[in-house]
């Protein structure tokens, strides 16, 4: 999850800075803050899900995100919005993908514009993003 008190700008072709990762040996991931990645410790078939709270206005046309594994887009996980709106929106993506031990998993802006992740809805602080990865089967 990314939690902050200031908006975070994610330019095109840049991964979201994952500020915390809930992990223990049973979950099978380590966290590499510098690489903005979750590193898999176990091979398997994984369910991935993300939710992003993004500012509306002019930034939305062309907004798109995708899960990458070793910098390769997992097309089943792409979520985007090509409609200009003044309202803030949630982008949601999910998929089931094979991941090998040592793979780097990222959530990357593949759109054509900056995406501004918002820390507040009204006066309430909220998670700007959540990114869930869990193993559902062995390969």
C-alpha contacts under 8 A as a table, 3 or more apart, distances in Angstrom:
res1	aa1	res2	aa2	distance
1	X	18	X	6.26
1	X	19	X	6.42
1	X	20	X	5.81
1	X	21	X	6.89
1	X	127	X	6.60
1	X	128	X	7.42
1	X	129	X	5.44
1	X	130	X	4.41
1	X	131	X	6.23
2	X	17	X	7.21
2	X	18	X	5.80
2	X	19	X	5.33
2	X	20	X	6.89
2	X	127	X	6.03
2	X	128	X	5.61
2	X	129	X	5.27
2	X	130	X	6.70
3	X	19	X	7.26
3	X	119	X	6.85
3	X	126	X	7.25
3	X	127	X	5.12
3	X	128	X	5.96
3	X	129	X	7.53
4	X	7	X	7.27
4	X	8	X	7.97
4	X	119	X	5.88
4	X	127	X	7.76
4	X	128	X	7.58
5	X	119	X	5.65
5	X	120	X	7.74
5	X	125	X	7.48
6	X	118	X	7.37
6	X	119	X	6.15
7	X	116	X	6.32
7	X	117	X	5.57
7	X	118	X	4.87
7	X	119	X	5.84
8	X	116	X	5.58
8	X	117	X	5.10
8	X	118	X	6.82
9	X	114	X	6.38
9	X	115	X	5.74
9	X	116	X	4.47
9	X	117	X	6.32
10	X	14	X	6.24
10	X	15	X	7.20
10	X	16	X	6.56
10	X	109	X	6.76
10	X	114	X	5.58
10	X	115	X	5.13
10	X	116	X	6.25
10	X	117	X	7.55
11	X	14	X	5.69
11	X	109	X	6.80
11	X	113	X	6.66
11	X	114	X	4.32
11	X	115	X	6.37
12	X	108	X	7.97
12	X	109	X	5.13
12	X	110	X	5.58
12	X	111	X	5.67
12	X	112	X	5.91
12	X	113	X	5.94
12	X	114	X	5.86
12	X	115	X	7.85
13	X	108	X	6.24
13	X	109	X	5.29
13	X	110	X	5.31
13	X	111	X	7.57
14	X	108	X	5.52
14	X	109	X	5.66
14	X	110	X	7.78
15	X	36	X	6.42
15	X	106	X	6.19
15	X	107	X	5.36
15	X	108	X	3.95
15	X	109	X	6.13
16	X	36	X	6.66
16	X	106	X	7.44
16	X	107	X	5.80
16	X	108	X	6.10
16	X	109	X	7.59
17	X	33	X	7.10
17	X	36	X	5.15
18	X	21	X	7.09
18	X	33	X	6.71
18	X	36	X	5.85
18	X	37	X	7.15
19	X	33	X	7.13
20	X	31	X	7.92
21	X	30	X	7.96
21	X	31	X	6.42
21	X	38	X	7.84
23	X	26	X	7.80
23	X	27	X	5.65
23	X	28	X	7.16
23	X	29	X	6.05
23	X	30	X	6.79
24	X	27	X	5.37
24	X	28	X	6.77
24	X	29	X	7.28
25	X	28	X	5.41
25	X	29	X	7.44
27	X	134	X	7.20
27	X	135	X	7.88
28	X	40	X	6.03
28	X	41	X	4.90
28	X	42	X	5.78
29	X	38	X	6.20
29	X	39	X	5.40
29	X	40	X	4.70
29	X	41	X	5.42
29	X	42	X	7.82
30	X	38	X	5.83
30	X	39	X	5.20
30	X	40	X	6.77
30	X	41	X	7.31
31	X	36	X	7.96
31	X	37	X	6.25
31	X	38	X	4.79
31	X	39	X	6.14
32	X	35	X	5.46
32	X	36	X	5.93
32	X	37	X	5.33
32	X	38	X	6.17
32	X	39	X	7.06
33	X	36	X	4.83
33	X	37	X	6.58
34	X	37	X	7.88
36	X	106	X	6.62
37	X	104	X	5.63
37	X	105	X	5.33
37	X	106	X	4.96
38	X	104	X	5.72
38	X	105	X	5.15
38	X	106	X	6.67
39	X	101	X	7.77
39	X	102	X	5.83
39	X	103	X	5.66
39	X	104	X	4.67
39	X	105	X	6.28
40	X	43	X	7.20
40	X	99	X	7.33
40	X	100	X	6.83
40	X	101	X	5.04
40	X	102	X	5.21
40	X	103	X	5.50
40	X	104	X	6.67
40	X	105	X	7.62
41	X	100	X	7.90
41	X	101	X	4.70
41	X	102	X	5.88
42	X	100	X	6.45
42	X	101	X	4.51
42	X	102	X	7.68
43	X	98	X	7.65
43	X	99	X	5.53
43	X	100	X	4.00
43	X	101	X	4.64
43	X	138	X	6.79
43	X	139	X	6.60
44	X	98	X	5.84
44	X	99	X	5.58
44	X	100	X	6.39
44	X	135	X	6.26
44	X	136	X	7.41
44	X	137	X	5.70
44	X	138	X	4.34
44	X	139	X	4.70
45	X	96	X	6.79
45	X	97	X	5.69
45	X	98	X	4.42
45	X	99	X	6.18
45	X	135	X	5.85
45	X	136	X	5.78
45	X	137	X	5.10
45	X	138	X	6.00
45	X	139	X	6.08
46	X	96	X	5.51
46	X	97	X	5.39
46	X	98	X	6.07
46	X	99	X	6.74
46	X	133	X	6.52
46	X	134	X	5.39
46	X	135	X	4.28
46	X	136	X	5.45
46	X	137	X	7.11
47	X	94	X	7.39
47	X	95	X	5.89
47	X	96	X	4.52
47	X	97	X	6.58
47	X	132	X	7.84
47	X	133	X	5.73
47	X	134	X	5.45
47	X	135	X	6.32
47	X	136	X	6.57
48	X	77	X	7.98
48	X	94	X	5.36
48	X	95	X	5.48
48	X	96	X	6.27
48	X	97	X	7.59
48	X	131	X	7.33
48	X	132	X	5.51
48	X	133	X	4.52
48	X	134	X	6.72
49	X	92	X	7.42
49	X	93	X	5.69
49	X	94	X	4.21
49	X	95	X	6.74
49	X	131	X	5.80
49	X	132	X	5.07
49	X	133	X	6.66
50	X	91	X	7.93
50	X	92	X	5.62
50	X	93	X	5.39
50	X	94	X	6.42
50	X	129	X	7.15
50	X	130	X	5.41
50	X	131	X	4.37
50	X	132	X	6.19
51	X	90	X	6.36
51	X	91	X	5.65
51	X	92	X	4.57
51	X	93	X	6.79
51	X	129	X	5.53
51	X	130	X	5.33
51	X	131	X	6.75
52	X	90	X	5.29
52	X	91	X	5.13
52	X	92	X	6.58
52	X	117	X	6.98
52	X	128	X	5.91
52	X	129	X	4.42
52	X	130	X	6.70
53	X	88	X	7.20
53	X	89	X	5.91
53	X	90	X	4.65
53	X	91	X	6.72
53	X	117	X	5.62
53	X	118	X	5.88
53	X	127	X	7.77
53	X	128	X	5.17
53	X	129	X	6.22
54	X	88	X	5.75
54	X	89	X	5.40
54	X	90	X	6.10
54	X	91	X	7.34
54	X	115	X	6.50
54	X	116	X	5.54
54	X	117	X	4.64
54	X	118	X	5.83
54	X	128	X	7.68
55	X	59	X	7.16
55	X	60	X	7.52
55	X	87	X	7.28
55	X	88	X	4.60
55	X	89	X	6.60
55	X	115	X	7.29
55	X	116	X	5.48
55	X	117	X	6.30
55	X	118	X	6.20
56	X	59	X	6.25
56	X	60	X	5.75
56	X	84	X	7.27
56	X	85	X	5.49
56	X	86	X	4.92
56	X	87	X	4.93
56	X	88	X	4.29
56	X	89	X	6.46
57	X	60	X	6.50
57	X	84	X	6.43
57	X	85	X	5.37
57	X	86	X	4.32
57	X	87	X	6.88
57	X	88	X	7.77
58	X	61	X	6.82
58	X	84	X	6.35
58	X	85	X	7.45
58	X	86	X	7.78
59	X	62	X	7.78
59	X	63	X	7.15
59	X	84	X	7.76
59	X	113	X	6.09
59	X	114	X	6.23
59	X	115	X	6.20
59	X	116	X	7.51
60	X	63	X	5.11
60	X	81	X	6.45
60	X	82	X	6.54
60	X	83	X	6.61
60	X	84	X	5.57
60	X	85	X	7.09
60	X	113	X	7.40
60	X	115	X	7.26
61	X	81	X	6.39
61	X	82	X	4.37
61	X	83	X	5.42
61	X	84	X	5.30
61	X	112	X	8.00
61	X	113	X	7.41
62	X	80	X	7.19
62	X	81	X	6.33
62	X	82	X	5.08
62	X	111	X	5.16
62	X	112	X	5.13
62	X	113	X	6.06
63	X	80	X	5.41
63	X	81	X	5.50
63	X	82	X	6.63
63	X	109	X	7.52
63	X	110	X	7.54
63	X	111	X	4.59
63	X	112	X	6.45
63	X	113	X	6.12
63	X	114	X	7.53
63	X	115	X	6.55
64	X	78	X	6.91
64	X	79	X	5.57
64	X	80	X	3.93
64	X	81	X	6.51
64	X	109	X	5.88
64	X	110	X	5.35
64	X	111	X	4.33
64	X	112	X	7.81
65	X	78	X	5.73
65	X	79	X	5.55
65	X	80	X	6.34
65	X	107	X	6.80
65	X	108	X	5.47
65	X	109	X	4.49
65	X	110	X	5.29
65	X	111	X	6.64
66	X	73	X	6.39
66	X	74	X	6.72
66	X	75	X	7.13
66	X	77	X	5.47
66	X	78	X	4.43
66	X	79	X	6.54
66	X	93	X	7.58
66	X	107	X	5.81
66	X	108	X	5.53
66	X	109	X	6.72
66	X	110	X	6.66
67	X	73	X	6.14
67	X	74	X	5.76
67	X	77	X	5.94
67	X	78	X	7.17
67	X	105	X	6.92
67	X	106	X	5.66
67	X	107	X	4.62
67	X	108	X	6.29
68	X	71	X	5.10
68	X	72	X	5.06
68	X	73	X	4.45
68	X	74	X	5.64
68	X	104	X	7.92
68	X	105	X	5.66
68	X	106	X	5.20
68	X	107	X	6.27
68	X	108	X	6.90
69	X	72	X	5.26
69	X	73	X	6.65
69	X	74	X	7.06
69	X	99	X	7.41
69	X	103	X	6.29
69	X	104	X	5.58
69	X	105	X	4.71
69	X	106	X	6.65
70	X	103	X	5.86
70	X	104	X	5.05
70	X	105	X	6.49
71	X	104	X	7.74
71	X	105	X	7.89
71	X	106	X	7.64
74	X	77	X	5.79
74	X	78	X	7.35
74	X	97	X	7.53
75	X	78	X	5.54
76	X	94	X	7.44
76	X	95	X	5.75
76	X	96	X	7.86
77	X	93	X	5.37
77	X	94	X	5.06
77	X	95	X	5.19
78	X	93	X	6.17
78	X	94	X	7.86
79	X	91	X	6.39
79	X	92	X	6.22
79	X	93	X	5.21
80	X	91	X	6.60
80	X	111	X	7.73
81	X	91	X	7.65
85	X	88	X	7.60
98	X	139	X	7.46
99	X	103	X	6.50
100	X	103	X	5.57
107	X	131	X	7.83
109	X	115	X	7.49
111	X	114	X	7.71
117	X	128	X	5.54
117	X	129	X	7.53
118	X	121	X	7.74
118	X	128	X	5.48
119	X	125	X	5.70
119	X	126	X	5.45
119	X	127	X	6.34
119	X	128	X	5.35
120	X	123	X	6.18
120	X	124	X	5.41
120	X	125	X	4.41
120	X	126	X	5.40
121	X	124	X	5.38
121	X	125	X	6.50
121	X	126	X	6.63
127	X	130	X	6.96
135	X	138	X	7.81
